[in-house]
Amino acid sequence: MKCPFCGSGDTQVIDSRVSEPGDSIRRRRRCQQCQKRFTTYETVELRLPQVVKTNGSRSDFDANRIRVGFARALHKRPVPTEYVDAAINRIVQQVLSLGEREIPSRQIGEMVMDELYRLDKVGYIRFASVYRSFQDVSDFRDALREVEAPPPAAKRPRR
């Protein structure tokens, strides 16, 4: 670590402590050259992947866009905010666990569909109608049959 006072690269760690929430480390350092002390903080930097849209363009992953999708699908539905926040966190964790630099927007859409299926069937149908571009009533009928059928083990609701 370079000294902010004299620019020397020769510094010594005097003390290290984990922050209260446990998400960073505070280090007290002393410059061997000028003997001045300073504090540094070490945190984890999570790199979310780029989202590759269907037209081939790329954009930064944005959890707020997922939140907007949930809000539209669940508008005036009795789903607690905590459940929505937990679902969004699960999606972000899934995306991070993939370890990829890029992820197709379709894959994120499917993750959202899975979470909405668990949270609220009406919200799931609303989202599916836009996401899958329903063209006529038969598309809605197919989606309703999908929701009315007993869920497979992988799609059971978890709350």
C-alpha positions as CSV (number, residue, x, y, z in Angstrom):
1,M,0.0,0.0,0.0
2,K,1.3,3.4,-1.0
3,C,1.6,6.1,1.6
4,P,-0.8,8.9,0.9
5,F,1.6,11.5,2.5
6,C,5.0,10.7,0.9
7,G,4.1,8.2,-1.8
8,S,6.5,5.5,-0.4
9,G,5.5,1.9,-1.1
10,D,7.0,0.7,2.2
11,T,4.1,0.6,4.7
12,Q,3.5,-1.7,7.7
13,V,0.2,-2.9,9.0
14,I,-0.1,-2.0,12.7
15,D,-3.6,-3.2,13.5
16,S,-6.4,-5.1,11.6
17,R,-10.1,-5.2,12.7
18,V,-13.2,-6.6,11.1
19,S,-16.0,-4.0,10.8
20,E,-19.2,-4.4,12.8
21,P,-21.3,-5.8,10.0
22,G,-18.4,-8.1,9.0
23,D,-18.2,-7.0,5.4
24,S,-14.9,-5.1,5.5
25,I,-11.5,-5.0,7.3
26,R,-10.1,-1.8,8.7
27,R,-6.3,-1.7,8.7
28,R,-4.1,0.9,10.5
29,R,-0.9,1.4,8.7
30,R,2.4,3.2,9.3
31,C,4.7,4.5,6.6
32,Q,8.3,3.3,7.2
33,Q,9.6,6.3,5.3
34,C,7.8,9.3,7.0
35,Q,6.3,7.5,10.0
36,K,2.8,8.9,9.4
37,R,-0.2,6.7,10.1
38,F,-3.3,6.1,7.9
39,T,-6.3,3.8,7.7
40,T,-7.3,1.6,4.8
41,Y,-10.5,-0.4,4.3
42,E,-10.6,-3.7,2.5
43,T,-13.9,-4.9,1.0
44,V,-15.1,-7.5,-1.4
45,E,-15.8,-6.3,-4.9
46,L,-18.5,-8.3,-6.6
47,R,-18.5,-8.1,-10.3
48,L,-21.9,-8.7,-11.8
49,P,-21.9,-9.8,-15.4
50,Q,-22.9,-7.9,-18.5
51,V,-26.4,-8.6,-19.7
52,V,-26.6,-9.6,-23.4
53,K,-30.0,-8.6,-24.7
54,T,-31.8,-10.4,-27.5
55,N,-30.7,-7.8,-30.1
56,G,-27.1,-8.4,-29.1
57,S,-26.5,-5.2,-27.2
58,R,-24.9,-5.3,-23.8
59,S,-25.7,-3.5,-20.6
60,D,-24.7,-3.6,-16.9
61,F,-26.6,-5.9,-14.7
62,D,-29.1,-3.8,-12.7
63,A,-31.1,-5.4,-9.9
64,N,-33.4,-2.3,-10.0
65,R,-34.7,-3.4,-13.4
66,I,-35.6,-6.8,-11.9
67,R,-37.4,-4.9,-9.1
68,V,-39.4,-2.9,-11.6
69,G,-40.4,-6.1,-13.3
70,F,-41.6,-7.6,-10.0
71,A,-43.4,-4.4,-9.2
72,R,-45.3,-4.4,-12.4
73,A,-46.2,-8.1,-12.2
74,L,-47.2,-7.9,-8.6
75,H,-49.1,-4.5,-8.8
76,K,-52.0,-4.6,-6.2
77,R,-51.2,-8.2,-5.3
78,P,-50.9,-9.3,-1.6
79,V,-47.2,-10.1,-1.7
80,P,-45.0,-8.7,1.1
81,T,-42.1,-6.6,0.1
82,E,-39.8,-8.9,2.2
83,Y,-40.7,-11.8,-0.1
84,V,-39.9,-9.7,-3.2
85,D,-36.6,-8.6,-1.7
86,A,-35.7,-12.1,-0.9
87,A,-36.6,-13.3,-4.4
88,I,-34.4,-10.5,-6.0
89,N,-31.5,-11.5,-3.7
90,R,-31.8,-15.1,-4.8
91,I,-31.7,-14.0,-8.4
92,V,-28.6,-11.9,-7.8
93,Q,-26.9,-14.7,-5.9
94,Q,-27.7,-17.1,-8.8
95,V,-26.2,-14.7,-11.3
96,L,-23.1,-14.3,-9.1
97,S,-22.7,-18.0,-8.6
98,L,-22.7,-18.6,-12.4
99,G,-19.3,-16.8,-12.4
100,E,-19.8,-15.6,-16.0
101,R,-18.7,-12.3,-17.5
102,E,-21.9,-12.2,-19.6
103,I,-25.4,-13.6,-19.1
104,P,-28.3,-13.6,-21.6
105,S,-31.3,-11.5,-20.7
106,R,-33.5,-14.6,-21.4
107,Q,-31.7,-16.5,-18.6
108,I,-32.5,-13.7,-16.1
109,G,-36.1,-13.6,-17.3
110,E,-36.4,-17.3,-16.6
111,M,-35.1,-16.8,-13.1
112,V,-37.7,-14.0,-12.6
113,M,-40.4,-16.3,-13.9
114,D,-39.4,-19.1,-11.5
115,E,-39.5,-16.7,-8.5
116,L,-42.8,-15.2,-9.5
117,Y,-44.3,-18.7,-9.9
118,R,-43.4,-19.4,-6.3
119,L,-44.6,-16.0,-5.0
120,D,-47.9,-15.3,-6.8
121,K,-49.6,-17.1,-9.7
122,V,-51.4,-14.0,-11.0
123,G,-48.1,-12.0,-11.0
124,Y,-46.5,-15.0,-12.8
125,I,-49.2,-14.8,-15.5
126,R,-48.9,-11.0,-15.9
127,F,-45.1,-11.3,-16.3
128,A,-45.4,-14.2,-18.6
129,S,-47.8,-12.4,-20.9
130,V,-45.3,-9.6,-21.5
131,Y,-42.1,-11.7,-21.3
132,R,-43.4,-14.4,-23.7
133,S,-45.3,-12.0,-25.9
134,F,-48.7,-13.6,-25.7
135,Q,-50.5,-13.1,-29.0
136,D,-53.9,-14.5,-28.3
137,V,-56.2,-16.1,-25.7
138,S,-54.8,-19.6,-26.3
139,D,-51.4,-18.4,-25.0
140,F,-53.1,-17.3,-21.8
141,R,-55.0,-20.6,-21.6
142,D,-51.7,-22.5,-21.9
143,A,-50.1,-20.4,-19.1
144,L,-53.2,-20.9,-16.9
145,R,-53.0,-24.7,-17.4
146,E,-49.3,-24.5,-16.4
147,V,-50.2,-22.7,-13.2
148,E,-53.2,-24.9,-12.3
149,A,-51.3,-28.2,-12.7
150,P,-49.6,-29.4,-9.5
151,P,-46.1,-27.9,-9.4
152,P,-43.1,-30.2,-10.0
153,A,-40.8,-30.7,-7.0
154,A,-38.3,-28.0,-8.3
155,K,-41.1,-25.4,-8.5
156,R,-42.7,-25.8,-5.1
157,P,-43.3,-22.5,-3.3
158,R,-40.7,-21.6,-0.7
159,R,-41.4,-18.8,1.7
